[in-house]
Amino acid sequence: MEKKKHEQPAKLKIKKGDLVKVIAGDSKGSEGKILEVILDKGRAIVEGANMVSKHTKPNAASPNGGIVKQEAAIHISNLMLVDPKSGKPTRVGRKRNEAGKLVRIAKISGEEIK
């Protein structure tokens, strides 16, 4: 199934800097901050989760080369935002605040997500 050119990627409920919990896959149960969100693929890179071994050739930055552990992207459907109040994984809703701005809220506590 090919994507149409005028189609925009889906609106994501998570963004860079959010604390998330991995709910599926090899890294299930691990928590970490989002380092990067890849919009067109619907994936995110989470700190300390989905670690892979990358084989590097010797170069100016690393003269010896070798095997480097680094984070790989995880699909956002396998991530859940952590509630800032209770510390439990929660779904994300959107609501207008007093100033009339649309903000993200945690469904469990109703707390605004910064």
Secondary structure as the mmCIF struct_conf table of DSSP 4:
data_model
#
loop_
_struct_conf.conf_type_id
_struct_conf.id
_struct_conf.beg_label_comp_id
_struct_conf.beg_label_asym_id
_struct_conf.beg_label_seq_id
_struct_conf.end_label_comp_id
_struct_conf.end_label_asym_id
_struct_conf.end_label_seq_id
HELX_LH_PP_P HELX_LH_PP_P1 GLU A 2 LYS A 4
TURN_TY1_P TURN_TY1_P1 LYS A 5 HIS A 6
HELX_LH_PP_P HELX_LH_PP_P2 GLU A 7 LEU A 12
BEND BEND1 LYS A 13 LYS A 13
TURN_TY1_P TURN_TY1_P2 LYS A 16 GLY A 17
STRN STRN1 LEU A 19 VAL A 22
BEND BEND2 ALA A 24 GLY A 25
TURN_TY1_P TURN_TY1_P3 ASP A 26 GLY A 29
STRN STRN2 GLU A 31 ILE A 38
HELX_RH_3T_P HELX_RH_3T_P1 LEU A 39 LYS A 41
TURN_TY1_P TURN_TY1_P4 GLY A 42 GLY A 42
STRN STRN3 ARG A 43 VAL A 46
TURN_TY1_P TURN_TY1_P5 GLU A 47 GLY A 48
BEND BEND3 ALA A 49 ASN A 50
STRN STRN4 MET A 51 THR A 56
BEND BEND4 ALA A 60 ALA A 61
TURN_TY1_P TURN_TY1_P6 PRO A 63 ASN A 64
STRN STRN5 GLY A 66 GLU A 71
STRN STRN6 ALA A 73 HIS A 75
HELX_RH_3T_P HELX_RH_3T_P2 ILE A 76 ASN A 78
STRN STRN7 LEU A 79 VAL A 82
HELX_LH_PP_P HELX_LH_PP_P3 ASP A 83 ASP A 83
TURN_TY1_P TURN_TY1_P7 PRO A 84 SER A 86
BEND BEND5 LYS A 88 LYS A 88
STRN STRN8 PRO A 89 THR A 90
STRN STRN9 VAL A 92 ARG A 96
TURN_TY1_P TURN_TY1_P8 GLU A 98 ALA A 99
BEND BEND6 GLY A 100 GLY A 100
STRN STRN10 LEU A 102 ALA A 106
TURN_TY1_P TURN_TY1_P9 LYS A 107 SER A 109
HELX_LH_PP_P HELX_LH_PP_P4 GLU A 111 GLU A 111
STRN STRN11 GLU A 112 GLU A 112
HELX_LH_PP_P HELX_LH_PP_P5 ILE A 113 ILE A 113
#
